[in-house]
Amino acid sequence: MVAVLHFKDFGDTGRVMSQDKVEIQNAAVRMFFRAFDGPDDAFRAVFHADLEWYPIDENWTAIRGPDAALGNRNQWLDAWDGYENEIEEVIEEGDDVVVCVHITARGKVSRTEVNLRFYPQFKVRDGKVVYIYDHEDRDEALKAAGLG
């Protein structure tokens, strides 16, 4: 699988780095993206035990807990022959963060090309990601996060 993630100032992630000036100040959310296609333990470690995640790829069906999040992530990674995630925008205030993610991917079996932008809303508690809701609309995400 080919994976390219574009970030700035995320340290040595072994991925192609973009020249964009996008930074995530919140350490827990930054670690989420850094660990997304990394080892299982690293990805699991970014989550609070009380995690609730409403992923766009699961039609916003709640996923609860770090192990369920890991299963969803692994299933998602297995679906693609190659993908690219680009962080295009970050709006944050303390432990409330909204990110514009642009995904381009090709299905492993279907070979279908996907080109999607969505707006995950993150909440952090005790230095760990405790809530994610993948919004389709920027303004909706900002309003839900109390940032708009």
C-alpha positions as CSV (number, residue, x, y, z in Angstrom):
1,M,0.0,0.0,0.0
2,V,1.2,3.5,-0.8
3,A,0.4,6.1,1.9
4,V,1.3,9.8,1.7
5,L,0.3,12.1,4.5
6,H,1.1,15.8,4.2
7,F,1.9,17.7,7.4
8,K,4.2,20.4,8.5
9,D,6.4,20.1,11.6
10,F,5.2,16.7,12.6
11,G,8.7,15.3,13.1
12,D,10.2,12.4,11.1
13,T,7.2,10.4,10.2
14,G,8.7,8.7,7.1
15,R,6.1,10.3,4.9
16,V,6.2,12.9,2.2
17,M,6.0,16.3,3.8
18,S,4.0,19.2,2.3
19,Q,5.2,22.7,1.9
20,D,1.9,23.9,3.4
21,K,2.0,26.0,6.5
22,V,-0.5,23.9,8.4
23,E,0.3,23.1,12.1
24,I,-1.7,21.4,14.8
25,Q,-0.9,22.9,18.2
26,N,-2.9,20.3,20.2
27,A,-0.4,17.5,21.0
28,A,-3.1,14.8,21.3
29,V,-4.6,15.6,17.9
30,R,-1.2,16.0,16.3
31,M,-0.3,12.5,17.6
32,F,-3.5,11.1,16.2
33,F,-2.4,12.0,12.7
34,R,1.1,11.0,13.3
35,A,0.1,7.6,14.5
36,F,-2.8,7.0,12.0
37,D,-1.0,4.5,9.8
38,G,1.7,3.6,12.4
39,P,1.9,0.6,14.8
40,D,-1.3,-0.5,16.5
41,D,0.1,0.4,20.0
42,A,1.0,3.9,19.0
43,F,-2.5,4.5,17.5
44,R,-4.3,3.0,20.4
45,A,-2.2,5.1,22.8
46,V,-3.6,8.5,21.5
47,F,-7.1,7.6,22.8
48,H,-8.8,8.2,26.1
49,A,-10.5,5.1,27.5
50,D,-13.9,6.8,27.1
51,L,-13.4,7.5,23.4
52,E,-16.5,8.0,21.2
53,W,-15.8,8.3,17.5
54,Y,-18.5,8.8,14.8
55,P,-16.6,8.1,11.6
56,I,-17.8,9.2,8.2
57,D,-16.9,5.8,6.7
58,E,-19.2,4.0,9.2
59,N,-22.2,6.3,8.5
60,W,-21.6,8.0,11.9
61,T,-22.2,4.9,13.9
62,A,-20.6,5.3,17.3
63,I,-17.3,3.5,17.9
64,R,-16.5,3.3,21.6
65,G,-13.1,2.7,23.1
66,P,-9.5,2.5,21.8
67,D,-9.7,-1.1,20.7
68,A,-12.8,-0.4,18.6
69,A,-11.1,2.6,17.1
70,L,-8.1,0.5,16.2
71,G,-10.3,-2.1,14.5
72,N,-12.0,0.6,12.5
73,R,-8.6,2.2,11.5
74,N,-7.2,-1.2,10.4
75,Q,-10.3,-2.0,8.4
76,W,-10.1,1.4,6.7
77,L,-6.4,0.9,5.9
78,D,-7.0,-2.6,4.5
79,A,-9.6,-1.2,2.1
80,W,-7.2,1.0,0.0
81,D,-4.5,0.1,-2.5
82,G,-3.1,3.6,-1.9
83,Y,-4.2,6.8,-0.2
84,E,-3.1,10.3,0.5
85,N,-4.4,12.4,3.5
86,E,-3.7,16.1,3.5
87,I,-4.4,18.4,6.3
88,E,-5.6,21.6,4.7
89,E,-6.8,23.6,7.6
90,V,-6.8,23.5,11.4
91,I,-9.0,25.6,13.7
92,E,-8.4,25.0,17.4
93,E,-8.9,26.5,20.8
94,G,-7.4,24.5,23.6
95,D,-8.8,21.0,23.6
96,D,-11.4,21.6,20.8
97,V,-10.0,21.1,17.4
98,V,-11.5,21.0,13.8
99,V,-9.3,19.8,10.9
100,C,-10.0,19.8,7.2
101,V,-8.8,16.5,5.9
102,H,-8.5,15.9,2.1
103,I,-8.4,12.2,1.2
104,T,-7.6,10.8,-2.2
105,A,-7.5,7.0,-2.4
106,R,-8.0,4.0,-4.7
107,G,-10.0,1.0,-3.5
108,K,-8.0,-2.2,-3.2
109,V,-10.7,-4.4,-4.7
110,S,-13.0,-2.0,-6.6
111,R,-10.1,0.2,-7.9
112,T,-12.6,3.1,-7.4
113,E,-11.0,6.5,-7.0
114,V,-12.1,8.5,-4.0
115,N,-11.6,12.3,-3.5
116,L,-13.2,13.5,-0.3
117,R,-12.9,16.5,2.1
118,F,-14.3,16.2,5.6
119,Y,-14.0,18.0,8.9
120,P,-13.2,15.8,12.0
121,Q,-14.1,17.6,15.3
122,F,-11.8,16.5,18.1
123,K,-12.2,16.9,21.9
124,V,-9.3,16.1,24.1
125,R,-9.4,15.1,27.8
126,D,-6.4,14.4,30.1
127,G,-4.1,14.7,27.1
128,K,-5.9,12.0,25.0
129,V,-8.5,12.1,22.2
130,V,-11.9,11.4,23.8
131,Y,-14.3,12.4,21.0
132,I,-14.2,12.6,17.2
133,Y,-17.1,13.4,14.9
134,D,-16.4,13.4,11.2
135,H,-18.5,16.3,9.8
136,E,-19.2,16.8,6.1
137,D,-19.6,20.5,6.4
138,R,-17.0,23.0,7.8
139,D,-19.4,25.4,9.4
140,E,-21.3,22.5,11.0
141,A,-18.1,21.2,12.5
142,L,-17.0,24.6,13.8
143,K,-20.4,25.3,15.3
144,A,-20.5,21.9,17.0
145,A,-17.0,22.5,18.5
146,G,-17.9,26.0,19.7
147,L,-15.3,27.5,17.3
148,G,-17.6,29.2,14.8
